[in-house]
Amino acid sequence: MGAWIIVDSDHTADEVHHRGASRYRRAIIYYTIALAEQDARLLITAKDLDSQNAVVYAVRTQFAKDHPEVLRELLTELQASARWARDHREEAAKLWVQELKLSPAVADQISRYEISEPVTVGEKELVALESLNDWLLSQNLIPRRAAIRDHIVTIAP
């Protein structure tokens, strides 16, 4: 699965970009550094567990309602970026070395990952998110089910 855009977080779009995206990027980077440079072993992947592994972009509901054009533009740019990185893996790896200061081995490994294009939240994604919601509740990681459907704003093309 690719990235999903969900609304109604406590953070502004700018904060989400700087906090959420950088956290996700760091997680991918640390994982890859461990594999490429620290002799780590991969025991199982999210795909092996049939996980709904995804990146979620979130903005406040009111922002989404007031500025749908910004979300459409963001989605278009994220999709184009994913396509470019998928179609130019070697060049993307070189950029990650230069811009993110990754080692060439780590950048090369990241360039081999599946690079999915982000999508808006549709019924398929809602079912996956609700399944994850149920799992988080069953593991006592959240105190109650999140009302996910109440926080989705459709951004028409």
C-alpha positions in Angstrom: 0.0 0.0 0.0 1.1 3.5 -0.6 0.6 6.6 1.5 -2.8 7.7 2.6 -4.0 11.2 3.4 -6.2 11.4 6.5 -7.5 14.5 8.2 -8.2 15.7 11.7 -4.9 15.4 13.5 -3.7 17.9 16.2 -0.9 19.0 13.9 -0.8 21.5 11.0 0.1 20.3 7.6 3.6 21.8 8.1 4.1 20.0 11.4 2.9 16.7 9.8 5.4 17.2 7.0 8.3 17.9 9.4 7.3 15.4 12.1 5.5 12.6 10.4 7.4 12.4 7.2 10.7 12.7 8.9 9.8 10.0 11.5 8.8 7.7 8.7 12.0 8.5 6.7 14.1 8.0 9.8 12.4 4.6 10.5 13.2 3.4 6.9 16.7 4.8 7.2 17.4 3.1 10.6 16.0 -0.2 9.4 18.1 -0.1 6.3 21.3 1.0 8.1 20.9 -1.9 10.5 20.6 -4.3 7.6 23.3 -2.8 5.4 25.9 -1.7 8.0 25.2 -3.4 11.3 24.9 -7.1 10.4 21.2 -7.2 11.3 19.0 -10.0 10.0 15.5 -9.7 8.6 13.2 -12.2 10.4 9.9 -11.3 8.8 8.4 -8.4 6.8 5.1 -6.6 7.2 4.1 -8.2 3.8 4.8 -11.7 5.3 2.3 -10.8 8.1 -0.2 -9.5 5.6 0.1 -6.1 7.4 -1.6 -3.0 6.2 1.8 -1.2 6.2 1.2 2.4 5.1 2.3 6.0 5.6 -0.5 8.4 6.6 -0.5 12.1 6.0 -2.9 13.9 8.3 -4.2 17.5 8.4 -6.9 19.3 10.4 -10.4 18.7 9.1 -11.0 22.4 8.8 -7.8 22.9 6.8 -8.9 20.1 4.4 -12.3 21.7 4.0 -10.9 25.2 3.5 -8.0 24.2 1.2 -8.8 21.1 -0.8 -6.7 22.4 -3.7 -3.6 22.3 -1.4 -4.3 18.6 -0.6 -4.9 17.8 -4.3 -1.6 19.5 -5.2 0.2 17.6 -2.4 -1.2 14.3 -3.5 -0.2 15.0 -7.2 3.4 16.0 -6.1 3.7 12.9 -3.9 2.5 10.6 -6.7 4.9 12.2 -9.2 7.8 11.9 -6.7 7.0 8.2 -6.1 6.9 7.5 -9.9 10.1 9.4 -10.4 11.9 7.6 -7.6 10.6 4.2 -8.9 11.6 5.0 -12.5 15.0 6.5 -11.6 16.2 4.4 -8.7 19.9 4.9 -9.2 19.5 8.7 -9.5 17.2 8.7 -6.5 19.8 6.8 -4.4 22.5 9.4 -5.4 20.3 12.2 -4.3 19.6 10.5 -0.9 23.4 10.1 -0.4 23.9 13.8 -1.2 20.8 15.3 0.5 20.1 12.9 3.4 23.8 12.0 4.0 23.1 8.3 3.7 25.9 5.9 2.9 25.8 4.6 -0.7 24.9 1.1 0.6 21.9 2.3 2.6 20.7 4.5 -0.3 21.0 1.6 -2.7 19.0 -0.7 -0.5 16.3 1.9 0.0 16.1 2.4 -3.8 15.2 -1.3 -4.1 12.1 -1.0 -1.9 8.7 -1.0 -3.3 7.8 2.6 -4.0 4.0 2.9 -4.1 2.1 6.0 -5.2 0.0 7.6 -2.5 -3.7 7.3 -2.8 -6.7 9.0 -1.1 -8.6 7.0 1.5 -11.3 4.9 -0.2 -13.3 1.9 1.0 -10.4 -0.5 0.6 -8.2 1.7 2.7 -10.9 2.3 5.3 -11.4 -1.4 5.8 -7.6 -1.8 6.3 -7.5 1.1 8.7 -10.4 -0.3 10.7 -8.7 -3.7 10.8 -5.6 -2.1 12.2 -7.8 -0.1 14.6 -9.3 -3.4 15.9 -5.8 -4.9 16.3 -4.5 -1.9 18.2 -7.5 -2.1 20.5 -7.0 -5.9 21.0 -3.4 -5.3 22.0 -4.4 -2.6 24.5 -2.4 -0.1 22.6 -5.4 2.3 22.3 -8.1 2.8 24.9 -11.0 2.7 22.5 -11.8 2.3 18.8 -11.0 5.4 16.8 -13.9 6.8 14.8 -11.9 6.8 11.6 -14.8 7.3 9.2 -15.7 10.5 11.0 -12.4 12.1 10.0 -12.2 11.5 6.3 -12.7 14.4 3.9 -13.0 13.7 0.2 -10.8 15.8 -2.1 -12.3 15.5 -5.5 -9.8 15.7 -8.5 
